[in-house]
């Protein structure tokens, strides 16, 4: 009998759940068997598999590999490392796809699977098809083999090639006990400059702070280090090394869209007129800045697989999300927080001023964090459509790229359905606090008309 995956673990961009509640070894084996079948149907034979440092990852990886080999797939196990190391192996090793066992930036009891196939993201309808195949399909059978490979040095070599000639900055690095720790140790040992490391030991309990650098409370230790040592910049990473957090020499957080603005200036020097992709949550100032620099700003749907796909479609050399994912064409369109860190150091060096001075030059607007509104799963999209209908009737200026992004004289606000949870999410940006209050009130009023209130 085939295995039916719990619907709650099937996300838009990956498969993710809580181990012991809705995710276990049987699910991992079933995912491996179904993914292996899909690979075999395309004529493939080999898959790279990596994992993060979560306590449940060895168990899930073992079951995943078992499922892959039962489908006749030959597995290349690359061991613990950041998700970008898996993407690197998928691009450069003789494999047809890859799977990373990772809970990313989620709590320690969560885990999941990020997948790539033929150098492209495996998401959305691909995941739906995998789940259906696992439950009802004719699964491939075979006796695949397992090989092991250490690709960490090769991966770090790519980072060093981007950063070996950088000037000697003084930098703090917070690995957050995530899977990027060993790569950061090897990288900083070879980079010029002075480097101060925090929490590079891989520990799936995450004893020092939650592994999400986009939440300011998780940057407290890094900020303290920057202040204590008088460092030029502080860099932080999530549990699987694909999200970056940045603080300047004054301890101010450089948001994901601000980071994209800084990197875009460097990229557009060598690729004038190129398109740069930013997600729909990004500040209006980012799109304005890209245009000022002679680039072509492209606003697109949130979610790393959406951004990667749009990069390929428009031929963008660079893209970014508010969530700290930065994507590079030279990496096959993948996001890599360590590569972004090295690229940022290079961009600061090119500017001739400090990161703090670059931050000072950015427009100062006020904005909300991501606002979250719980809603029934079957109401997520419906509420957004109701809001869009009311806005259209009122003649509002609305961008429908991903939900509703509404521009007013006060600034803009966004309402969209979460890709991963039974939530609506919102954000607003304005010229001052008074204007921001009016934008938030507009969001609340629209949702109240659809029977939704804030969490």
C-alpha positions as a printed Julia matrix, in Angstrom:
455×3 Matrix{Float64}:
   0.0    0.0     0.0
   1.33   3.43   -0.92
   1.94   6.1     1.71
  -0.3    9.17    1.96
   1.55  12.27    3.15
  -0.21  14.49    5.69
  -1.61  17.5     3.76
  -0.39  19.89    6.46
   3.27  19.25    5.58
   2.84  20.07    1.88
   3.94  23.67    1.44
   4.23  25.8    -1.67
   8.03  25.7    -1.7
   9.02  22.66    0.32
   7.69  19.89    2.55
   7.84  20.8     6.22
   6.28  19.63    9.48
   6.82  18.91   13.14
   8.65  15.67   13.8
   6.57  13.26   15.86
   3.34  15.08   15.07
   2.88  15.15   11.3
   6.34  14.21   10.0
   8.36  11.03   10.53
  10.55   8.38    8.97
   7.71   6.83    6.97
   7.03  10.21    5.36
  10.71  10.69    4.52
  10.92   7.25    2.92
   7.75   7.9     0.94
   9.09  11.26   -0.28
  12.31   9.57   -1.38
  10.44   6.81   -3.21
   8.14   9.26   -5.01
  10.88  11.77   -5.85
  13.07   8.93   -7.1
  10.22   7.74   -9.32
   9.84  11.24  -10.8
  13.58  11.43  -11.45
  13.57   7.98  -13.09
  10.6    8.95  -15.28
  12.72  11.84  -16.59
  15.61   9.5   -17.35
  17.66  10.44  -14.28
  19.62   8.06  -12.08
  21.47  10.06   -9.37
  20.43  12.41   -6.56
  22.54  14.41   -4.07
  21.27  14.44   -0.47
  22.38  16.78    2.31
  21.1   17.65    5.76
  21.19  20.33    8.4
  22.16  19.9    12.04
  18.74  19.33   13.58
  18.44  16.44   15.98
  15.9   14.71   13.74
  17.82  15.19   10.49
  19.92  11.97   10.64
  16.79   9.87   11.08
  14.91  11.62    8.29
  17.92  11.53    5.96
  18.4    7.79    6.48
  14.75   7.13    5.65
  14.85   9.48    2.66
  17.9    7.71    1.24
  16.19   4.34    1.77
  13.21   5.52   -0.26
  15.39   6.87   -3.04
  17.39   3.67   -3.35
  14.21   1.57   -3.33
  13.18   3.48   -6.44
  16.48   2.52   -8.1
  18.14   5.91   -7.62
  21.85   6.16   -6.81
  22.4    8.59   -3.93
  25.35  10.9    -3.31
  25.33  11.77    0.4
  27.16  15.02    1.15
  26.51  15.16    4.9
  25.86  18.2     7.11
  26.02  21.59    5.48
  23.96  24.61    4.49
  21.29  24.26    1.81
  23.45  26.28   -0.62
  26.09  23.54   -0.36
  23.46  21.05   -1.56
  22.57  23.42   -4.41
  26.28  23.62   -5.25
  26.54  19.81   -5.36
  23.42  19.58   -7.52
  24.97  22.0   -10.03
  28.49  20.58  -10.15
  28.33  16.88   -9.29
  27.1   14.32  -11.8
  23.56  14.2   -10.42
  20.07  14.87  -11.74
  18.65  16.61   -8.68
  19.03  17.15   -4.96
  17.21  17.09   -1.63
  18.22  18.91    1.54
  16.77  17.67    4.83
  16.23  20.92    6.73
  13.83  22.82    8.93
  15.43  26.06    7.72
  14.67  28.91   10.15
  11.81  27.11   11.91
  11.78  25.92   15.55
  14.02  22.99   16.48
  11.27  20.35   16.45
  10.38  21.18   12.84
  12.06  19.65    9.83
  11.46  19.15    6.15
  12.81  18.82    2.63
  13.95  21.32    0.01
  14.18  19.86   -3.46
  15.71  20.77   -6.81
  15.4   18.87  -10.06
  17.38  19.55  -13.21
  18.87  22.74  -11.68
  15.4   24.23  -11.15
  13.27  24.55   -8.0
  10.84  21.73   -7.32
   7.76  23.41   -5.85
   4.06  24.16   -6.1
   2.43  21.72   -8.5
   5.57  19.57   -8.44
   5.03  18.92   -4.73
   1.33  18.27   -5.28
   2.21  15.71   -7.97
   4.75  14.06   -5.66
   2.15  13.69   -2.89
  -0.4   12.22   -5.31
   2.16   9.8    -6.7
   3.1    8.69   -3.17
  -0.54   7.99   -2.33
  -1.84   6.53   -5.56
   0.88   6.18   -8.18
   2.85   3.35   -9.7
   6.16   3.78   -7.9
   9.48   2.73   -9.39
  11.35  -0.2    -7.84
  15.03  -0.94   -7.89
  18.22  -1.29   -5.88
  20.07   1.98   -5.89
  23.49   2.48   -4.37
  24.84   5.05   -1.9
  28.12   6.94   -2.18
  29.47   9.62    0.13
  31.3   12.79   -0.85
  32.85  15.68    1.08
  31.98  18.79   -0.93
  32.55  21.39    1.8
  35.97  22.46    0.5
  34.65  22.8    -3.04
  31.72  24.87   -1.81
  33.94  27.16    0.27
  36.24  27.57   -2.73
  33.36  29.2    -4.63
  32.91  31.66   -1.76
  36.63  32.41   -1.64
  36.79  32.98   -5.37
  34.27  35.78   -4.81
  36.05  37.2    -1.77
  39.74  36.35   -1.66
  40.89  39.84   -2.77
  38.65  41.79   -0.39
  40.14  44.45    1.9
  40.68  43.84    5.6
  37.39  44.65    7.27
  36.6   43.75   10.87
  33.56  41.46   10.83
  31.38  39.51   13.24
  29.77  36.25   12.1
  26.88  34.57   13.96
  26.17  31.05   12.66
  23.39  30.51   15.22
  24.51  26.88   15.75
  23.14  26.16   12.29
  24.52  24.04    9.49
  26.57  26.91    8.03
  28.97  26.95   11.01
  31.76  24.73    9.59
  31.67  26.56    6.24
  31.94  29.92    8.02
  34.94  28.67    9.99
  36.76  27.58    6.82
  35.74  30.7     4.91
  36.88  33.21    7.52
  40.16  31.37    8.07
  41.06  32.15    4.45
  39.5   35.61    4.02
  41.55  38.75    4.68
  40.55  40.89    7.63
  39.68  40.34   11.28
  36.87  37.89   12.01
  35.01  37.21   15.25
  32.81  34.09   15.23
  29.74  33.25   17.29
  28.01  29.88   17.71
  29.64  27.99   14.83
  29.28  24.59   16.53
  26.39  22.78   14.86
  23.78  22.09   17.54
  20.2   21.21   16.65
  18.98  22.42   20.04
  19.92  26.0    19.04
  20.96  26.82   22.62
  21.88  30.48   22.09
  19.0   31.85   20.04
  16.37  30.88   17.51
  17.93  30.34   14.05
  16.16  33.16   12.2
  18.28  36.29   11.65
  15.36  38.29   10.27
  13.92  38.57   13.8
  15.72  41.37   15.64
  15.72  39.63   19.01
  17.9   36.91   17.47
  20.57  39.48   16.62
  21.2   40.59   20.21
  24.45  38.65   20.64
  25.77  39.84   17.27
  24.93  43.46   18.04
  26.7   43.16   21.38
  29.76  41.7    19.65
  29.84  44.5    17.06
  29.57  47.13   19.8
  32.13  45.49   22.1
  34.76  44.99   19.39
  33.99  48.09   17.34
  33.42  46.01   14.21
  32.57  47.28   10.73
  29.72  44.85   10.12
  27.89  41.91   11.7
  26.53  38.97    9.68
  24.04  36.34   10.86
  22.64  33.19    9.27
  19.63  30.94    9.66
  19.58  27.21   10.37
  20.45  26.16    6.83
  22.47  29.13    5.63
  20.17  30.59    3.0
  18.87  33.62    4.96
  21.17  36.45    5.98
  20.83  39.1     8.66
  23.08  42.17    8.67
  23.88  44.9    11.19
  26.11  47.89   10.51
  28.85  49.27   12.7
  26.27  51.14   14.78
  24.25  47.98   15.37
  21.44  49.03   13.04
  19.69  46.23   11.16
  20.05  46.34    7.38
  16.74  44.96    6.13
  16.58  42.51    3.25
  15.39  45.14    0.76
  18.07  47.61    1.9
  20.68  44.91    1.4
  19.38  44.35   -2.11
  19.71  48.08   -2.85
  23.37  48.02   -1.75
  24.16  44.91   -3.78
  22.28  46.22   -6.83
  24.6   49.23   -7.06
  27.6   46.9    -7.32
  25.93  44.51   -9.78
  24.69  47.24  -12.09
  28.22  48.62  -12.49
  29.13  45.45  -14.35
  25.69  44.7   -15.83
  24.22  48.11  -16.76
  20.52  48.09  -17.56
  20.0   44.61  -16.1
  16.74  43.58  -14.46
  16.82  43.16  -10.66
  13.99  41.2    -9.01
  12.56  42.07   -5.59
   9.58  40.56   -3.85
   6.27  42.34   -3.4
   7.01  43.06    0.29
  10.03  45.23   -0.56
  10.16  48.97    0.01
   9.17  51.27   -2.83
  12.6   52.86   -2.37
  14.28  49.66   -3.63
  12.49  49.77   -6.95
  13.18  53.52   -7.22
  16.87  52.98   -6.46
  17.28  50.22   -9.04
  15.74  52.52  -11.66
  17.98  55.44  -10.58
  21.01  53.2   -11.07
  19.89  52.43  -14.62
  18.57  48.96  -13.86
  15.12  47.53  -14.55
  13.21  46.87  -11.32
  10.97  43.8   -11.39
   8.42  43.24   -8.61
   7.38  39.61   -8.17
   5.63  37.19   -5.86
   7.16  36.33   -2.49
   8.7   32.89   -2.05
  12.14  31.74   -3.05
  10.96  29.39   -5.8
   8.86  32.16   -7.35
  11.81  34.53   -7.27
  14.19  31.95   -8.77
  11.73  31.25  -11.57
  11.31  34.95  -12.39
  15.09  35.45  -12.39
  15.41  32.8   -15.09
  12.55  34.3   -17.1
  13.92  37.86  -17.21
  17.64  37.03  -17.06
  18.28  38.9   -13.82
  21.77  38.73  -12.29
  20.43  39.47   -8.79
  17.24  39.17   -6.77
  16.2   39.41   -3.15
  13.42  39.06   -0.62
  12.59  40.87    2.6
  13.13  37.52    4.35
  16.9   37.73    3.79
  17.12  35.43    0.77
  19.5   36.86   -1.83
  19.75  35.13   -5.21
  22.62  35.2    -7.7
  22.56  34.24  -11.36
  26.16  32.99  -11.17
  24.93  30.41   -8.64
  22.27  29.15  -11.01
  19.72  31.54   -9.49
  19.98  29.98   -6.04
  19.99  31.85   -2.75
  23.13  31.65   -0.64
  23.56  33.71    2.54
  27.32  33.09    2.79
  27.84  34.16   -0.81
  25.65  37.21   -0.1
  27.89  38.03    2.88
  31.01  37.98    0.72
  29.24  39.97   -2.02
  28.17  42.58    0.56
  31.74  42.99    1.82
  32.81  43.5    -1.79
  30.05  46.05   -2.43
  31.06  48.05    0.65
  34.7   47.99   -0.48
  33.72  49.22   -3.97
  31.72  52.09   -2.49
  34.73  53.57   -0.72
  32.67  54.29    2.4
  31.56  52.25    5.41
  28.43  50.14    5.57
  27.14  52.62    8.18
  27.6   55.47    5.71
  25.8   53.47    3.03
  22.95  52.9     5.47
  22.85  56.63    6.28
  22.37  57.37    2.57
  19.28  55.15    2.29
  15.87  56.87    2.56
  14.4   56.84    6.06
  10.79  55.74    5.94
   8.71  54.01    8.6
   7.2   50.59    8.11
   5.52  47.77    9.95
   6.99  44.33   10.5
   5.02  41.56    8.85
   1.51  41.65   10.33
  -0.24  38.29   10.63
  -3.95  37.5    10.57
  -5.12  33.93   11.3
  -7.75  32.7     8.88
  -9.26  29.35    7.96
  -7.31  27.54    5.25
 -10.25  27.68    2.85
 -10.63  31.45    3.41
  -7.04  32.54    2.68
  -7.45  33.28   -1.0
 -11.14  34.17   -0.72
 -10.54  37.04    1.71
  -7.86  38.53   -0.54
 -10.26  38.35   -3.49
 -12.97  40.08   -1.44
 -10.56  42.87   -0.54
  -9.47  43.22   -4.16
 -13.08  43.51   -5.29
 -13.79  46.28   -2.77
 -10.63  48.14   -3.75
 -11.52  47.92   -7.44
 -14.99  49.28   -6.73
 -13.42  52.19   -4.84
 -11.0   52.98   -7.68
  -7.89  52.34   -5.56
  -4.41  52.12   -7.1
  -3.67  48.39   -6.72
  -0.86  46.12   -7.89
  -2.07  42.49   -8.05
   1.33  40.81   -8.43
   0.84  38.88   -5.18
  -2.33  39.77   -3.31
  -3.11  43.48   -3.07
  -0.39  46.14   -2.91
  -2.2   49.46   -2.54
  -0.52  52.83   -3.16
  -1.95  55.95   -1.49
  -0.65  59.48   -0.81
   0.53  58.16    2.58
   2.64  55.32    1.12
   1.63  51.73    0.41
   0.17  48.67    2.1
   0.17  45.01    1.14
  -2.2   42.16    1.95
  -1.51  38.65    0.69
  -2.17  35.02    1.54
   0.68  33.23    3.29
   2.33  30.55    1.16
   2.92  28.24    4.12
   0.35  28.83    6.86
  -3.35  29.48    7.44
  -2.61  33.18    7.66
  -2.98  36.42    5.81
   0.09  38.64    6.01
   0.31  42.38    5.64
   2.91  45.13    5.56
   2.8   48.9     5.22
   5.34  51.67    4.58
   4.85  55.41    4.95
   6.67  58.74    5.23
   5.94  59.12    8.96
   4.21  57.43   11.89
   0.95  59.32   11.44
   0.68  58.23    7.82
   1.63  54.67    8.77
  -1.22  54.61   11.29
  -3.69  55.49    8.54
  -2.38  52.68    6.34
  -2.67  50.14    9.15
  -6.2   51.33    9.85
  -7.05  50.78    6.17
  -5.8   47.19    6.38
  -7.76  46.52    9.57
 -10.91  48.05    8.08
 -10.71  45.92    4.94
 -10.2   42.73    6.91
 -12.97  43.57    9.36
 -15.38  43.68    6.44
 -14.35  40.1     5.69
 -14.62  38.99    9.32
 -10.87  38.79   10.0
  -8.95  40.33   12.92
  -5.28  40.47   13.81
  -3.52  37.7    15.8
